[in-house]
């Protein structure tokens, strides 16, 4: 879910800890870059296959149709598993009540991206001047749904869920939740284990029961979100 404000406050009251920075090994980055370069080189070699004859044929075509551009390959179709999450698409008003507080509203809009391979959910909590993004996708290697979270306070997190079980998707992951935003780019953050149980409901609605656990303080609390559709959204 796109709420983090209560998590920040509760974590600050229970315990304060530093955000543990994680760095991607340079070897991994180098390997990924090498794969990209190699793939590009192989593609170029394939296009140029055929030697001079191929070049002459291409030149002749270009001369005959100087204004025509060769169409690129069609985008890869989205994994069929993404269709199961289509209930998330559209504009929603979500409400929740933080512990000891009053009801708050989240405005959420979710649309397809990368030809439907991912669903991007942008959310705003007006009361807290907080904006966030969730990106849902499918990991074909692990056979799980994946979720990446970011907000403009600096909080980040990743989670994963197996296919739907008992009518719900259960995303479990680790988040770094910023306690309070800072203009200088430095702030206190707290590691939290987050579980979101997302359940599709009638008339395009859905609920999210979220449990946050802060290992450093052994503190846990739960939030419930009720999301109602404003209008359908099926855009790219």
Secondary structure, DSSP 8 states (H G I E B T S, - for coil): ----HHHHHHHHHH-----------HHHHHHHHHHHHHHHHHHHHHHHTTHHHHHHHHHHHHHHTTT------------GGGGGGGGG-EEEEEEEE-TTS-EEEEEEEEEEEGGGTEEEEEEEEGGGTEEEEEEEEEETTTTEEEEEEEETTS-EEEEEE-S-BTTEEEEEEEEEEESS--TTS---EEEEEEEEEEEE-GGG-EEEEEEEEETTTTEEEEEEEEEEEEE-----
